[in-house]
Amino acid sequence: METKTEYENKPIVETQLSMSKDKKYVIHKTIITDIKPVKYWEKVIGGA
């Protein structure tokens, strides 16, 4: 049986702010990283 770790239960959220080259816009970029074991995806895809 696999033991669950904390990172599997909640995604990693990263934000990044930057300015456009012409300095007219602020760009707010959000990256959401969700880490799941391969067995999880095999179950999800296999159940489809």
Chimera marker file (.cmm) of the C-alpha trace (Angstrom):
<marker_set name="trace">
<marker id="1" x="0.000" y="0.000" z="0.000" r="1" g="1" b="0" radius="0.5"/>
<marker id="2" x="1.299" y="3.449" z="-0.905" r="1" g="1" b="0" radius="0.5"/>
<marker id="3" x="1.594" y="6.080" z="1.772" r="1" g="1" b="0" radius="0.5"/>
<marker id="4" x="0.261" y="9.485" z="0.881" r="1" g="1" b="0" radius="0.5"/>
<marker id="5" x="2.452" y="12.523" z="1.293" r="1" g="1" b="0" radius="0.5"/>
<marker id="6" x="1.366" y="16.085" z="1.886" r="1" g="1" b="0" radius="0.5"/>
<marker id="7" x="2.167" y="17.295" z="-1.635" r="1" g="1" b="0" radius="0.5"/>
<marker id="8" x="-0.282" y="14.811" z="-3.159" r="1" g="1" b="0" radius="0.5"/>
<marker id="9" x="-3.216" y="16.375" z="-1.343" r="1" g="1" b="0" radius="0.5"/>
<marker id="10" x="-2.804" y="19.979" z="-2.384" r="1" g="1" b="0" radius="0.5"/>
<marker id="11" x="-1.468" y="21.606" z="-5.522" r="1" g="1" b="0" radius="0.5"/>
<marker id="12" x="1.555" y="23.899" z="-5.589" r="1" g="1" b="0" radius="0.5"/>
<marker id="13" x="0.463" y="27.389" z="-6.642" r="1" g="1" b="0" radius="0.5"/>
<marker id="14" x="3.030" y="29.848" z="-7.989" r="1" g="1" b="0" radius="0.5"/>
<marker id="15" x="2.350" y="33.394" z="-9.124" r="1" g="1" b="0" radius="0.5"/>
<marker id="16" x="4.546" y="35.683" z="-11.159" r="1" g="1" b="0" radius="0.5"/>
<marker id="17" x="4.122" y="39.378" z="-11.938" r="1" g="1" b="0" radius="0.5"/>
<marker id="18" x="5.912" y="41.129" z="-14.771" r="1" g="1" b="0" radius="0.5"/>
<marker id="19" x="5.582" y="44.194" z="-16.950" r="1" g="1" b="0" radius="0.5"/>
<marker id="20" x="5.112" y="44.131" z="-20.715" r="1" g="1" b="0" radius="0.5"/>
<marker id="21" x="8.004" y="45.394" z="-22.847" r="1" g="1" b="0" radius="0.5"/>
<marker id="22" x="6.096" y="48.552" z="-23.763" r="1" g="1" b="0" radius="0.5"/>
<marker id="23" x="5.256" y="49.075" z="-20.049" r="1" g="1" b="0" radius="0.5"/>
<marker id="24" x="1.523" y="49.340" z="-20.801" r="1" g="1" b="0" radius="0.5"/>
<marker id="25" x="0.432" y="46.097" z="-19.121" r="1" g="1" b="0" radius="0.5"/>
<marker id="26" x="1.068" y="44.117" z="-15.977" r="1" g="1" b="0" radius="0.5"/>
<marker id="27" x="1.175" y="40.376" z="-16.650" r="1" g="1" b="0" radius="0.5"/>
<marker id="28" x="-0.016" y="38.148" z="-13.819" r="1" g="1" b="0" radius="0.5"/>
<marker id="29" x="0.882" y="34.506" z="-14.459" r="1" g="1" b="0" radius="0.5"/>
<marker id="30" x="-0.391" y="31.678" z="-12.239" r="1" g="1" b="0" radius="0.5"/>
<marker id="31" x="1.063" y="28.165" z="-12.393" r="1" g="1" b="0" radius="0.5"/>
<marker id="32" x="-0.772" y="25.325" z="-10.635" r="1" g="1" b="0" radius="0.5"/>
<marker id="33" x="1.246" y="22.127" z="-10.240" r="1" g="1" b="0" radius="0.5"/>
<marker id="34" x="-0.568" y="18.988" z="-9.098" r="1" g="1" b="0" radius="0.5"/>
<marker id="35" x="1.561" y="15.910" z="-8.389" r="1" g="1" b="0" radius="0.5"/>
<marker id="36" x="-0.137" y="12.510" z="-8.466" r="1" g="1" b="0" radius="0.5"/>
<marker id="37" x="1.324" y="8.996" z="-8.577" r="1" g="1" b="0" radius="0.5"/>
<marker id="38" x="1.131" y="7.055" z="-11.855" r="1" g="1" b="0" radius="0.5"/>
<marker id="39" x="-1.147" y="4.470" z="-10.209" r="1" g="1" b="0" radius="0.5"/>
<marker id="40" x="-3.689" y="7.242" z="-9.560" r="1" g="1" b="0" radius="0.5"/>
<marker id="41" x="-3.797" y="8.210" z="-13.249" r="1" g="1" b="0" radius="0.5"/>
<marker id="42" x="-3.999" y="4.570" z="-14.328" r="1" g="1" b="0" radius="0.5"/>
<marker id="43" x="-7.072" y="4.203" z="-12.106" r="1" g="1" b="0" radius="0.5"/>
<marker id="44" x="-8.655" y="7.416" z="-13.421" r="1" g="1" b="0" radius="0.5"/>
<marker id="45" x="-7.993" y="6.598" z="-17.088" r="1" g="1" b="0" radius="0.5"/>
<marker id="46" x="-8.861" y="2.931" z="-16.628" r="1" g="1" b="0" radius="0.5"/>
<marker id="47" x="-12.231" y="3.868" z="-15.118" r="1" g="1" b="0" radius="0.5"/>
<marker id="48" x="-13.181" y="6.065" z="-18.079" r="1" g="1" b="0" radius="0.5"/>
<link id1="1" id2="2" r="1" g="1" b="0" radius="0.2"/>
<link id1="2" id2="3" r="1" g="1" b="0" radius="0.2"/>
<link id1="3" id2="4" r="1" g="1" b="0" radius="0.2"/>
<link id1="4" id2="5" r="1" g="1" b="0" radius="0.2"/>
<link id1="5" id2="6" r="1" g="1" b="0" radius="0.2"/>
<link id1="6" id2="7" r="1" g="1" b="0" radius="0.2"/>
<link id1="7" id2="8" r="1" g="1" b="0" radius="0.2"/>
<link id1="8" id2="9" r="1" g="1" b="0" radius="0.2"/>
<link id1="9" id2="10" r="1" g="1" b="0" radius="0.2"/>
<link id1="10" id2="11" r="1" g="1" b="0" radius="0.2"/>
<link id1="11" id2="12" r="1" g="1" b="0" radius="0.2"/>
<link id1="12" id2="13" r="1" g="1" b="0" radius="0.2"/>
<link id1="13" id2="14" r="1" g="1" b="0" radius="0.2"/>
<link id1="14" id2="15" r="1" g="1" b="0" radius="0.2"/>
<link id1="15" id2="16" r="1" g="1" b="0" radius="0.2"/>
<link id1="16" id2="17" r="1" g="1" b="0" radius="0.2"/>
<link id1="17" id2="18" r="1" g="1" b="0" radius="0.2"/>
<link id1="18" id2="19" r="1" g="1" b="0" radius="0.2"/>
<link id1="19" id2="20" r="1" g="1" b="0" radius="0.2"/>
<link id1="20" id2="21" r="1" g="1" b="0" radius="0.2"/>
<link id1="21" id2="22" r="1" g="1" b="0" radius="0.2"/>
<link id1="22" id2="23" r="1" g="1" b="0" radius="0.2"/>
<link id1="23" id2="24" r="1" g="1" b="0" radius="0.2"/>
<link id1="24" id2="25" r="1" g="1" b="0" radius="0.2"/>
<link id1="25" id2="26" r="1" g="1" b="0" radius="0.2"/>
<link id1="26" id2="27" r="1" g="1" b="0" radius="0.2"/>
<link id1="27" id2="28" r="1" g="1" b="0" radius="0.2"/>
<link id1="28" id2="29" r="1" g="1" b="0" radius="0.2"/>
<link id1="29" id2="30" r="1" g="1" b="0" radius="0.2"/>
<link id1="30" id2="31" r="1" g="1" b="0" radius="0.2"/>
<link id1="31" id2="32" r="1" g="1" b="0" radius="0.2"/>
<link id1="32" id2="33" r="1" g="1" b="0" radius="0.2"/>
<link id1="33" id2="34" r="1" g="1" b="0" radius="0.2"/>
<link id1="34" id2="35" r="1" g="1" b="0" radius="0.2"/>
<link id1="35" id2="36" r="1" g="1" b="0" radius="0.2"/>
<link id1="36" id2="37" r="1" g="1" b="0" radius="0.2"/>
<link id1="37" id2="38" r="1" g="1" b="0" radius="0.2"/>
<link id1="38" id2="39" r="1" g="1" b="0" radius="0.2"/>
<link id1="39" id2="40" r="1" g="1" b="0" radius="0.2"/>
<link id1="40" id2="41" r="1" g="1" b="0" radius="0.2"/>
<link id1="41" id2="42" r="1" g="1" b="0" radius="0.2"/>
<link id1="42" id2="43" r="1" g="1" b="0" radius="0.2"/>
<link id1="43" id2="44" r="1" g="1" b="0" radius="0.2"/>
<link id1="44" id2="45" r="1" g="1" b="0" radius="0.2"/>
<link id1="45" id2="46" r="1" g="1" b="0" radius="0.2"/>
<link id1="46" id2="47" r="1" g="1" b="0" radius="0.2"/>
<link id1="47" id2="48" r="1" g="1" b="0" radius="0.2"/>
</marker_set>
